[in-house]
Amino acid sequence: MESKITSFGGNPNVLINKPSITTLKLNKKSDFILIGCDGIFDNLENENILRLIWSFKKKGKTIENIHKLSADITDCVIKYSMKKLTEDNVTVIFFAFQNFQEKMKDEEFEYIYSGNTCKYIGGEIDLGLI
């Protein structure tokens, strides 16, 4: 544990054992939960991640396999954080609920991000750049 000992040039705050914990209630309107380590959130704001996730919604495209879509979203969030030059671990877990799958299939659904509220606005991130 020399990495924490200042006399060896370490930083006592380099490793912490106090995680950031948030509690929330899930209901039928819940879309998804994305859990990520600090490497994901070092260079990405919640808005970036929300736009990235909803950018997978393409009008007219059918969502046949929600499991494959969830894996693609997870992979894309990791690649996007790496493209933003994170220097930390980039672990992500993505949970898609039934409501998420229904919104991905709904051609009329749109989102707007404002504070903690999200509805689609078409501000997509070009996935070809990731």
N, C-alpha and C positions, 0 to 999 in steps of 0.2 A: 504494500500500500504506500510505497514511496511517492506515488503521484499526489498524495494528499499532504505530505510532510513538507512544510515550507523550508526547512533547513536543507533539504535536498532539491530545492527549486520547484517543489510541487505546489499545487493549489488546493487548499482544504475544501473548496466548493466544487472541485472538478467532478466528483461523484456524489450524488445525494441519495438518500434513502427515503425522501419525503415526496411521494408522487403528487401530482396535481389531480385531484379527484372531483368530478362533477356528477351530481345525481340528477336524473331526469325521469319523468314518468312517460312510458310509452302508451300510445293509444292507437286507434284505428287510422288516425291521420298521420302517424309517424311514417316517414319515407325510408330513411336509412340512418345508420350510425357509422361514422368513420373514426376509428381510434388510431392515432399515430404517435410515434415517439417525437421527441423534441427536434430531431433532425428534419422532420417533415415541416414542422411549424416554425423553424428558424427563419426561413426565407419565404414562406407562403402564408398568406393571411387566409382566414376562413372564406372570404369572398373569392379568392383565387381557386380554392378547392371546390367551392360550390359551383362556380362557373365551369370548372373542369369536369366535374361529375355530370352536370346537366348538359354539357356540350355533347355527350354521347346520345342525347335525344335528338334525333333527326326526323323531321316530319316525313311521313310516308314510309319510314323504315320499320319493319316489324321486329319486335324483340322476341326471339324464339327461345333463347336459353338465358335465363336470368343469372345462372351460375357462371356462364362464360362471360357475360357482361360484367358481373361483379369482379371477376378476375382481371378483365381488361381495365376496369376502372382503377383497381388496386395497382396494377402495373403502371398505368399512366400517371397516377399521383406520385409514385416513387420516381419515375423517369423525370417528371416535371420538377420535383424538388432537387434532383441531381443536376438538371439543366440550370437551375437557379443557384448552383454551386454550394449546396449545403456541405458542411464539413463534418457531419455527424451521422449517426446511425439513421436509417430511413425505413423503419418498420411500419407497416400499415395493416390494419384489419378493417374490412368493409362488410357491414351487415345490411343487406337489402330486405325490406319488408314488403308485404303484399301491396301496400299502397304505392311504393316506388315502382314496382312492375306495372301497375295500372297506369301511373302517370307517364311512364316511358312509352306506353302503347297509345295514350290519349293524344291525338293530333291537335286538340284544342288547348292543352295545358301549356301555360307559359309561366316563367318565374321572374321576379324582381327581387334583388337583394337589397335590403335596407335594415341595418342593425342585425337583429336576430331573425328577421323574417325573410323568406326566400320564395320568389316566384320567377319563372323563366322569362328573360328579356331578349334572348338571342345573342347576348354578348359572349360568343363562343371563343374559346382558345383554339387556335389552329393546331389540331392534333398532329398534323404533318410536321410541325416544327419540333415536336417532342421526341 
